[in-house]
Each structure stands twice: as C-alpha cells, then as structure tokens.
C-alpha cells in the first residue's frame, strides 16, 4: 500500500478519472446514454481497484480473526 509502484499506479488511475471527469463536463461532448453509462462504470471500476489494498488487508484480518 505504500510502495512506489502502487503510488505510480494510483497516479495513473487518478489521471484516468480526470479524463473521464473532463469528458463528462464537456457540454458539447457526450450525449449518448450508453457511453455515459459505460464511463460511469469505468469510473466505478477504477475506484474499486484503488481500494483493493485496503480490501485485501481487511479480508486477511477477518480470516486471521476466525
């Protein structure tokens, strides 16, 4: 969770989220509902990936506590 590699990955994912955000704010851009839905799903997936280290840590703690 504190490695340089993970920090680089988080930076890249935040850049992706920024690109999605810019695209969604473009008033003359995206109007297709399918595309909007897909971009929302992409953003959700990126957020989930960004939480993976904490999720794995919590799962390990739970398993060790049982």
Secondary structure per residue as TSV (DSSP state, phi and psi in degrees):
chain	resnum	aa	ss	phi	psi
A	1	X	-	360.0	-19.7
A	2	X	-	-115.9	13.4
A	3	X	-	-79.7	156.6
A	4	X	H	-63.4	-35.3
A	5	X	H	-63.7	-46.2
A	6	X	H	-64.3	-40.1
A	7	X	H	-60.7	-40.3
A	8	X	H	-63.8	-41.1
A	9	X	H	-64.4	-42.5
A	10	X	H	-62.8	-40.1
A	11	X	H	-60.2	-45.3
A	12	X	H	-63.4	-43.0
A	13	X	H	-66.1	-37.0
A	14	X	H	-65.8	-35.9
A	15	X	H	-62.1	-43.0
A	16	X	H	-60.3	-45.2
A	17	X	H	-61.6	-38.4
A	18	X	H	-62.1	-40.9
A	19	X	H	-64.1	-41.8
A	20	X	H	-62.5	-45.2
A	21	X	H	-60.5	-45.4
A	22	X	H	-60.2	-43.2
A	23	X	H	-63.2	-37.2
A	24	X	H	-72.8	-26.0
A	25	X	H	-85.5	-11.1
A	26	X	-	-70.3	108.8
A	27	X	T	-64.6	-25.6
A	28	X	T	-100.8	8.5
A	29	X	S	-94.5	-108.0
A	30	X	-	-69.3	123.9
A	31	X	-	-129.7	-12.7
A	32	X	-	-76.6	123.6
A	33	X	H	-60.3	-39.4
A	34	X	H	-62.2	-42.1
A	35	X	H	-66.2	-42.0
A	36	X	H	-61.4	-42.9
A	37	X	H	-62.7	-43.1
A	38	X	H	-64.4	-43.7
A	39	X	H	-63.6	-38.3
A	40	X	H	-62.8	-41.7
A	41	X	H	-64.7	-39.2
A	42	X	H	-62.1	-44.2
A	43	X	H	-62.9	-42.1
A	44	X	H	-62.7	-42.4
A	45	X	H	-61.6	-44.4
A	46	X	H	-60.9	-44.5
A	47	X	H	-60.8	-40.9
A	48	X	H	-63.8	-42.2
A	49	X	H	-62.9	-40.1
A	50	X	H	-64.1	-23.0
A	51	X	T	-93.2	-2.3
A	52	X	H	-57.0	-44.4
A	53	X	H	-58.1	-42.4
A	54	X	H	-66.7	-40.0
A	55	X	H	-63.2	-45.1
A	56	X	H	-63.2	-45.1
A	57	X	H	-58.2	-46.6
A	58	X	H	-64.2	-39.4
A	59	X	H	-63.9	-40.9
A	60	X	H	-63.9	-45.4
A	61	X	H	-58.5	-44.3
A	62	X	H	-61.9	-43.3
A	63	X	H	-65.1	-39.4
A	64	X	H	-70.6	-27.4
A	65	X	H	-78.2	-15.8
A	66	X	-	-83.7	360.0
